[in-house]
Amino acid sequence: MIAYIKKTQELGADYFDGRASHSFGKLTRTEWNNMFAKHLDHHLGQFGVMWLALEALQIIYMLIVLCLLSFLGHKAVLVSALAY
């Protein structure tokens, strides 16, 4: 799982923007971002990851997202991400 997350980070947001999902068709980078977060949350929940650990991962994830959004200059999305 860690290798998958690292590979996704290496590909970057531009790789995913407008790319088609097998299940949902073309997605924006924000939609991919949300899907990755929900997918990761789902699988961690399957293995009984304690909420505290999951909450810490969500915080780390949001920090990564905020850095990425800031880098990409998405200030409006950045504000909505803070509300997550």
Backbone as ProteinMPNN parsed JSONL, in Angstrom:
{"seq_chain_A": "MIAYIKKTQELGADYFDGRASHSFGKLTRTEWNNMFAKHLDHHLGQFGVMWLALEALQIIYMLIVLCLLSFLGHKAVLVSALAY", "coords_chain_A": {"N_chain_A": [[0.819, -1.178, 0.0], [1.948, 1.235, 0.749], [3.838, 1.617, -1.266], [2.125, 1.987, -3.426], [0.852, 4.398, -2.731], [3.08, 6.097, -2.727], [3.795, 5.933, -5.45], [1.554, 7.113, -6.635], [1.833, 9.708, -5.645], [4.237, 10.399, -6.888], [3.462, 10.444, -9.569], [1.831, 12.669, -9.633], [-0.557, 15.457, -9.575], [-1.266, 16.488, -12.105], [-1.105, 14.299, -13.796], [-3.4, 12.863, -13.209], [-5.519, 14.607, -13.685], [-8.386, 14.916, -15.505], [-8.154, 12.334, -16.346], [-9.439, 9.098, -17.131], [-11.444, 7.068, -15.063], [-11.933, 3.594, -14.421], [-14.412, 2.965, -13.424], [-15.886, 5.369, -13.154], [-15.548, 7.092, -15.3], [-14.2, 10.093, -16.889], [-12.368, 12.056, -14.577], [-11.788, 14.901, -12.488], [-8.769, 16.329, -11.061], [-9.392, 16.889, -8.41], [-11.611, 15.251, -7.938], [-10.386, 12.735, -8.274], [-8.636, 12.903, -6.115], [-10.429, 12.969, -3.928], [-11.599, 10.448, -4.281], [-9.374, 8.736, -3.909], [-8.835, 9.259, -1.198], [-11.207, 8.374, 0.072], [-11.187, 5.699, -0.713], [-8.831, 4.726, 0.459], [-9.511, 5.155, 3.146], [-11.675, 3.386, 3.347], [-10.414, 0.836, 2.971], [-8.563, 0.777, 5.078], [-10.339, 0.774, 7.18], [-11.447, -1.761, 6.825], [-9.493, -3.386, 7.843], [-9.574, -2.858, 10.486], [-8.272, -0.603, 11.483], [-7.518, 1.511, 14.066], [-9.49, 4.317, 15.128], [-8.043, 6.557, 16.012], [-5.55, 6.234, 14.765], [-6.401, 6.328, 12.134], [-7.466, 8.883, 12.062], [-5.118, 10.352, 12.405], [-3.836, 9.675, 10.009], [-5.607, 10.893, 8.237], [-5.177, 13.548, 8.837], [-2.49, 13.827, 8.084], [-2.795, 13.192, 5.39], [-4.471, 15.325, 4.579], [-2.707, 17.45, 4.966], [-0.83, 16.883, 2.989], [-2.475, 17.142, 0.748], [-3.184, 19.847, 0.989], [-0.69, 21.058, 0.627], [-0.177, 20.263, -2.004], [-2.353, 21.456, -3.359], [-1.832, 24.116, -2.824], [0.602, 24.402, -4.13], [-0.28, 24.046, -6.723], [-1.776, 26.257, -7.012], [-4.483, 26.491, -6.341], [-6.441, 28.226, -4.774], [-9.161, 28.612, -4.048], [-10.096, 25.984, -3.881], [-8.403, 25.168, -1.916], [-9.374, 26.482, 0.352], [-11.853, 25.176, 0.654], [-10.906, 22.619, 1.14], [-9.802, 22.893, 3.638], [-12.051, 22.96, 5.182], [-12.795, 20.347, 5.233]], "CA_chain_A": [[0.0, 0.0, 0.0], [2.835, 2.4, 0.812], [4.406, 1.786, -2.606], [1.049, 2.525, -4.262], [0.687, 5.803, -2.359], [4.262, 6.813, -3.222], [3.7, 5.99, -6.911], [0.526, 8.104, -6.918], [2.439, 11.012, -5.38], [5.246, 10.645, -7.92], [2.772, 10.767, -10.819], [1.385, 14.051, -9.477], [-1.947, 15.814, -9.869], [-1.476, 16.681, -13.545], [-1.288, 12.977, -14.406], [-4.765, 12.392, -12.967], [-6.523, 15.585, -14.096], [-9.053, 14.552, -16.749], [-7.918, 10.921, -16.653], [-10.642, 8.281, -16.958], [-11.518, 5.976, -14.087], [-12.641, 2.444, -15.006], [-15.78, 2.926, -12.914], [-16.607, 6.634, -13.139], [-15.238, 7.928, -16.455], [-13.227, 11.163, -16.662], [-12.444, 12.732, -13.281], [-10.843, 15.995, -12.264], [-7.784, 16.005, -10.023], [-10.084, 16.95, -7.117], [-12.416, 14.032, -7.824], [-9.438, 11.648, -8.012], [-8.148, 13.106, -4.764], [-11.482, 12.519, -3.016], [-11.757, 9.005, -4.422], [-8.235, 8.095, -3.238], [-9.009, 9.39, 0.252], [-12.297, 7.487, 0.5], [-10.758, 4.326, -0.952], [-7.875, 4.412, 1.517], [-10.284, 5.093, 4.385], [-12.449, 2.147, 3.29], [-9.57, -0.342, 3.18], [-8.034, 0.804, 6.441], [-11.454, 0.351, 8.035], [-11.609, -3.212, 6.694], [-8.487, -4.049, 8.665], [-9.757, -2.477, 11.878], [-7.359, 0.446, 11.933], [-8.17, 2.283, 15.112], [-9.874, 5.654, 14.688], [-6.966, 7.497, 16.288], [-4.573, 6.094, 13.691], [-7.042, 6.802, 10.915], [-7.542, 10.333, 12.169], [-3.767, 10.86, 12.153], [-3.608, 9.541, 8.573], [-6.398, 11.908, 7.553], [-4.487, 14.822, 9.026], [-1.315, 13.783, 7.204], [-3.315, 13.248, 4.026], [-4.925, 16.684, 4.313], [-1.518, 18.297, 4.836], [-0.29, 16.623, 1.649], [-3.408, 17.746, -0.2], [-3.052, 21.302, 1.089], [0.575, 21.427, -0.017], [-0.356, 20.074, -3.439], [-3.251, 22.491, -3.854], [-1.112, 25.382, -2.74], [1.584, 24.356, -5.204], [-0.992, 24.172, -7.986], [-2.423, 27.557, -7.043], [-5.93, 26.347, -6.219], [-6.789, 28.865, -3.503], [-10.562, 28.367, -3.723], [-10.183, 24.586, -3.457], [-7.657, 25.101, -0.667], [-10.286, 26.885, 1.429], [-12.831, 24.113, 0.876], [-10.201, 21.478, 1.721], [-9.623, 23.17, 5.065], [-13.311, 22.663, 5.827], [-12.939, 18.893, 5.248]], "C_chain_A": [[0.871, 1.253, 0.0], [3.442, 2.673, -0.56], [3.376, 2.401, -3.556], [0.852, 4.02, -3.985], [1.862, 6.631, -2.883], [4.207, 6.972, -4.741], [2.678, 7.051, -7.327], [1.076, 9.508, -6.721], [3.452, 11.37, -6.463], [4.6, 11.044, -9.246], [2.263, 12.21, -10.791], [-0.035, 14.302, -9.958], [-2.214, 15.945, -11.364], [-1.725, 15.36, -14.264], [-2.752, 12.539, -14.319], [-5.84, 13.34, -13.489], [-7.092, 15.22, -15.465], [-8.881, 13.098, -17.155], [-9.184, 10.116, -16.33], [-10.437, 7.216, -15.892], [-12.275, 4.835, -14.76], [-14.113, 2.452, -14.611], [-16.571, 4.208, -13.151], [-16.35, 7.532, -14.35], [-14.22, 9.002, -16.094], [-13.467, 11.841, -15.314], [-11.449, 13.889, -13.253], [-9.835, 15.556, -11.212], [-8.428, 16.017, -8.641], [-10.926, 15.702, -6.895], [-11.532, 12.817, -7.569], [-8.96, 11.718, -6.568], [-9.169, 12.592, -3.74], [-11.665, 11.005, -3.069], [-10.609, 8.253, -3.737], [-8.41, 8.119, -1.726], [-10.08, 8.43, 0.763], [-11.918, 6.014, 0.348], [-9.793, 3.872, 0.146], [-8.593, 4.248, 2.849], [-11.069, 3.777, 4.456], [-11.578, 0.93, 3.619], [-8.921, -0.347, 4.561], [-9.104, 0.363, 7.433], [-11.681, -1.154, 7.978], [-10.654, -3.971, 7.606], [-8.52, -3.602, 10.115], [-8.755, -1.458, 12.378], [-8.109, 1.302, 12.935], [-8.41, 3.71, 14.638], [-8.761, 6.67, 14.91], [-5.919, 7.45, 15.188], [-5.147, 6.623, 12.379], [-7.13, 8.319, 10.922], [-6.177, 10.963, 11.897], [-3.444, 10.775, 10.664], [-4.388, 10.591, 7.786], [-5.739, 13.279, 7.678], [-3.264, 14.896, 8.121], [-1.755, 13.914, 5.752], [-3.737, 14.673, 3.673], [-3.752, 17.645, 4.189], [-0.882, 18.127, 3.459], [-1.169, 17.291, 0.595], [-3.261, 19.269, -0.193], [-1.77, 21.786, 0.43], [0.447, 21.334, -1.534], [-1.234, 21.179, -4.022], [-2.581, 23.856, -3.85], [-0.107, 25.488, -3.88], [0.916, 24.596, -6.558], [-1.747, 25.492, -8.105], [-3.935, 27.519, -6.96], [-6.383, 26.913, -4.873], [-8.235, 28.6, -3.099], [-10.746, 26.935, -3.223], [-9.482, 24.412, -2.126], [-8.553, 25.454, 0.506], [-11.305, 25.794, 1.691], [-12.165, 22.873, 1.469], [-9.995, 21.668, 3.209], [-10.904, 22.849, 5.836], [-13.577, 21.173, 5.946], [-12.732, 18.401, 6.65]], "O_chain_A": [[0.555, 2.227, -0.683], [3.55, 3.828, -0.973], [3.718, 3.238, -4.392], [0.703, 4.81, -4.917], [1.673, 7.725, -3.416], [4.538, 8.038, -5.261], [2.917, 7.803, -8.272], [0.818, 10.399, -7.53], [3.513, 12.517, -6.904], [5.133, 11.888, -9.967], [2.268, 12.891, -11.817], [-0.633, 13.479, -10.651], [-3.28, 15.552, -11.838], [-2.477, 15.314, -15.237], [-3.276, 11.92, -15.244], [-6.971, 12.911, -13.716], [-6.371, 15.216, -16.463], [-9.4, 12.672, -18.187], [-9.901, 10.421, -15.377], [-9.399, 6.557, -15.833], [-13.161, 5.078, -15.579], [-14.966, 1.999, -15.375], [-17.788, 4.158, -13.33], [-16.891, 8.637, -14.412], [-13.469, 8.86, -15.129], [-14.6, 12.159, -14.953], [-10.409, 13.852, -13.91], [-10.021, 14.535, -10.55], [-8.042, 15.225, -7.781], [-10.954, 15.155, -5.793], [-11.871, 11.962, -6.752], [-8.89, 10.698, -5.882], [-8.816, 11.872, -2.806], [-11.861, 10.357, -2.041], [-10.841, 7.249, -3.064], [-8.164, 7.12, -1.051], [-9.88, 7.751, 1.771], [-12.285, 5.184, 1.18], [-9.924, 2.775, 0.69], [-8.316, 3.309, 3.596], [-11.118, 3.135, 5.505], [-11.954, 0.096, 4.443], [-8.753, -1.416, 5.148], [-8.813, -0.335, 8.405], [-12.066, -1.759, 8.979], [-10.968, -5.062, 8.081], [-7.617, -3.918, 10.89], [-8.419, -1.443, 13.562], [-9.218, 1.762, 12.662], [-7.636, 4.25, 13.848], [-8.557, 7.554, 14.078], [-5.449, 8.49, 14.727], [-4.452, 7.288, 11.611], [-6.893, 8.964, 9.901], [-6.092, 11.994, 11.23], [-2.845, 11.696, 10.109], [-3.895, 11.118, 6.789], [-5.747, 14.07, 6.735], [-3.03, 15.913, 7.468], [-1.155, 14.66, 4.979], [-3.402, 15.175, 2.6], [-3.803, 18.57, 3.378], [-0.45, 19.099, 2.839], [-0.669, 17.926, -0.334], [-3.219, 19.899, -1.25], [-1.768, 22.812, -0.251], [0.905, 22.217, -2.259], [-0.903, 21.766, -5.052], [-2.755, 24.648, -4.776], [0.017, 26.535, -4.516], [1.476, 25.263, -7.428], [-2.292, 25.812, -9.162], [-4.604, 28.424, -7.458], [-6.674, 26.159, -3.944], [-8.51, 28.384, -1.919], [-11.467, 26.701, -2.254], [-9.906, 23.608, -1.296], [-8.5, 24.798, 1.546], [-11.599, 25.507, 2.851], [-12.801, 22.145, 2.231], [-10.011, 20.697, 3.964], [-10.845, 22.504, 7.017], [-14.481, 20.764, 6.674], [-12.807, 17.198, 6.9]]}, "name": "protein", "num_of_chains": 1, "seq": "MIAYIKKTQELGADYFDGRASHSFGKLTRTEWNNMFAKHLDHHLGQFGVMWLALEALQIIYMLIVLCLLSFLGHKAVLVSALAY"}
